[in-house]
């Protein structure tokens, strides 16, 4: 009986996430995953299922690490709008600095898979809904604290910001004029004035 190679499933999942993020779903073969993870093919199937299941687990892992950090940043006590402005600036700066042009794993999943993969679409939509809810809550607090005029609609503004964030991530993948990202970031931040 052949010995199976022992491995750390969490570390393997992280490495799979890196590879899917770099190459995308379609351009990553099971052979690529086996080589990148340094794990026997049978162990990958036994632990994660097939390539699709591994991709979904990698996307879930990405969401577990990114979504809570955003919600935490937006839920701190005190003035809200400076935190949202920092988030807007961070998205713009990260997208402009993304020289490998990998973009955001959620946005990449939306563009590559969501139209034909209901499981990926569900995870993408859940992430965007979470971001929208976090922003709506923060903007509602900002309005209650007098930082935002009473006639501003927190939910509509949150939805705009969700779309802005995803668009910035898409632009960051394209080798283009970073001035477009800077201008868009400035305009999005100005909407909070």
C-alpha positions as CSV (number, residue, x, y, z in Angstrom):
1,X,0.0,0.0,0.0
2,X,1.4,3.4,-1.0
3,X,2.0,5.9,1.8
4,X,0.0,9.1,1.6
5,X,1.8,12.3,2.1
6,X,0.7,14.2,5.2
7,X,-0.1,17.9,4.7
8,X,-1.7,20.8,6.4
9,X,-5.1,21.4,4.8
10,X,-5.2,25.1,5.9
11,X,-1.8,25.8,4.3
12,X,-2.8,23.9,1.2
13,X,-6.0,25.9,0.9
14,X,-4.1,29.1,1.2
15,X,-1.7,28.0,-1.5
16,X,-4.7,27.0,-3.7
17,X,-6.2,30.5,-3.1
18,X,-2.9,32.1,-4.2
19,X,-2.8,30.0,-7.4
20,X,-6.5,30.6,-8.3
21,X,-6.1,34.3,-7.6
22,X,-3.1,34.6,-9.8
23,X,-4.4,32.5,-12.7
24,X,-8.1,32.3,-12.4
25,X,-10.3,29.3,-12.3
26,X,-10.2,28.2,-16.0
27,X,-6.5,28.7,-16.4
28,X,-5.7,26.6,-13.3
29,X,-5.7,22.8,-14.0
30,X,-5.9,20.1,-11.4
31,X,-2.3,19.2,-12.3
32,X,-1.3,22.8,-11.6
33,X,-2.9,22.6,-8.2
34,X,-1.3,19.3,-7.3
35,X,2.1,20.7,-8.3
36,X,1.6,24.0,-6.5
37,X,0.3,22.4,-3.3
38,X,2.9,19.7,-3.3
39,X,0.2,17.1,-2.4
40,X,-0.8,13.9,-4.1
41,X,-3.8,14.2,-6.4
42,X,-5.8,11.7,-4.3
43,X,-5.2,13.7,-1.2
44,X,-6.5,16.9,-2.8
45,X,-9.7,15.0,-3.9
46,X,-10.1,13.3,-0.5
47,X,-9.6,16.6,1.4
48,X,-11.3,19.2,-0.8
49,X,-13.3,17.4,-3.5
50,X,-12.6,18.4,-7.1
51,X,-11.2,21.6,-8.5
52,X,-14.6,23.4,-8.3
53,X,-15.1,22.6,-4.6
54,X,-11.5,23.6,-3.9
55,X,-12.1,26.9,-5.7
56,X,-15.3,27.6,-3.7
57,X,-13.4,26.8,-0.4
58,X,-10.6,29.2,-1.4
59,X,-13.2,31.9,-2.2
60,X,-14.9,31.3,1.2
61,X,-11.5,31.5,2.9
62,X,-10.8,34.8,1.1
63,X,-14.1,36.2,2.3
64,X,-13.5,35.1,5.9
65,X,-10.4,37.2,6.0
66,X,-11.4,40.3,4.0
67,X,-15.1,41.0,4.9
68,X,-14.7,41.1,8.7
69,X,-11.8,43.5,8.5
70,X,-13.8,46.0,6.5
71,X,-16.8,45.7,8.9
72,X,-14.5,46.2,11.9
73,X,-13.0,49.3,10.3
74,X,-16.4,50.8,9.7
75,X,-17.8,50.0,13.2
76,X,-15.3,51.8,15.3
77,X,-16.7,54.4,17.7
78,X,-16.3,58.1,16.8
79,X,-16.6,59.9,13.5
80,X,-17.6,57.6,10.6
81,X,-16.8,59.5,7.4
82,X,-13.0,59.6,7.9
83,X,-13.1,55.8,8.1
84,X,-15.1,55.5,4.9
85,X,-12.7,58.0,3.2
86,X,-9.8,55.9,4.3
87,X,-11.5,52.8,2.9
88,X,-12.1,54.6,-0.5
89,X,-8.5,55.7,-0.6
90,X,-7.2,52.3,0.4
91,X,-9.2,50.7,-2.5
92,X,-7.8,53.2,-4.9
93,X,-4.2,52.9,-3.7
94,X,-4.2,49.1,-3.6
95,X,-5.7,48.9,-7.1
96,X,-3.1,51.4,-8.5
97,X,-0.2,49.4,-6.8
98,X,-1.4,46.0,-7.9
99,X,1.4,45.5,-10.3
100,X,0.9,41.8,-10.7
101,X,-2.6,42.9,-11.8
102,X,-4.3,40.1,-9.8
103,X,-7.2,42.3,-8.7
104,X,-9.7,41.3,-6.1
105,X,-10.4,37.6,-5.8
106,X,-14.2,38.3,-5.4
107,X,-14.3,40.6,-8.4
108,X,-12.3,38.1,-10.4
109,X,-14.8,35.3,-9.4
110,X,-17.7,37.5,-10.4
111,X,-16.3,38.3,-13.8
112,X,-15.1,34.8,-14.6
113,X,-17.7,32.5,-13.0
114,X,-20.7,34.1,-11.5
115,X,-22.8,34.2,-14.7
116,X,-22.6,30.5,-15.1
117,X,-21.8,29.2,-11.6
118,X,-24.6,29.6,-9.0
119,X,-22.3,28.6,-6.1
120,X,-19.7,31.2,-7.0
121,X,-22.4,33.8,-7.7
122,X,-23.9,33.1,-4.2
123,X,-20.6,33.7,-2.5
124,X,-19.9,36.9,-4.5
125,X,-23.4,38.2,-3.8
126,X,-23.0,37.4,-0.1
127,X,-19.8,39.4,0.0
128,X,-21.3,42.4,-1.8
129,X,-24.4,42.3,0.4
130,X,-22.1,42.2,3.5
131,X,-20.2,45.2,2.3
132,X,-23.4,47.0,1.5
133,X,-24.8,46.3,4.9
134,X,-21.6,47.4,6.7
135,X,-21.5,50.6,4.7
136,X,-25.2,51.3,5.2
137,X,-24.9,50.8,8.9
138,X,-21.8,53.1,9.0
139,X,-23.5,55.8,6.9
140,X,-26.7,55.7,9.0
141,X,-24.5,56.3,12.0
142,X,-22.8,59.1,10.2
143,X,-26.1,60.7,9.4
144,X,-27.3,60.3,13.0
145,X,-24.1,62.0,14.2
146,X,-24.6,64.9,11.9
147,X,-21.7,64.0,9.6
148,X,-24.0,63.4,6.7
149,X,-26.9,65.7,5.7
150,X,-30.3,64.3,6.7
151,X,-31.4,64.2,3.0
152,X,-28.7,61.7,2.1
153,X,-29.8,58.1,1.7
154,X,-27.3,55.8,3.5
155,X,-28.4,52.7,1.6
156,X,-28.2,54.4,-1.9
157,X,-24.8,55.8,-1.0
158,X,-23.6,52.4,0.3
159,X,-24.7,50.8,-3.0
160,X,-22.8,53.4,-5.0
161,X,-19.7,52.7,-3.0
162,X,-20.0,48.9,-3.4
163,X,-20.2,49.5,-7.2
164,X,-17.3,52.0,-7.0
165,X,-15.1,49.5,-5.1
166,X,-15.7,46.7,-7.6
167,X,-15.1,49.0,-10.5
168,X,-11.8,50.2,-9.0
169,X,-10.7,46.6,-8.6
170,X,-11.5,45.9,-12.2
171,X,-9.6,49.0,-13.4
172,X,-6.6,48.0,-11.2
173,X,-6.3,44.8,-13.3
174,X,-5.8,46.7,-16.5
175,X,-2.4,48.3,-17.3
176,X,-3.7,51.8,-17.8
177,X,-3.4,55.3,-16.6
178,X,-3.5,55.4,-12.8
179,X,-4.8,58.9,-13.1
180,X,-8.2,57.4,-13.8
181,X,-8.1,55.6,-10.5
182,X,-6.9,58.7,-8.6
183,X,-9.7,60.8,-10.1
184,X,-12.4,58.3,-9.4
185,X,-11.2,57.9,-5.8
186,X,-11.2,61.6,-5.3
187,X,-14.7,61.9,-6.7
188,X,-16.0,59.1,-4.6
189,X,-14.6,60.6,-1.4
190,X,-16.1,64.0,-2.4
191,X,-19.6,62.5,-2.4
192,X,-19.2,62.3,1.4
193,X,-18.8,66.1,1.7
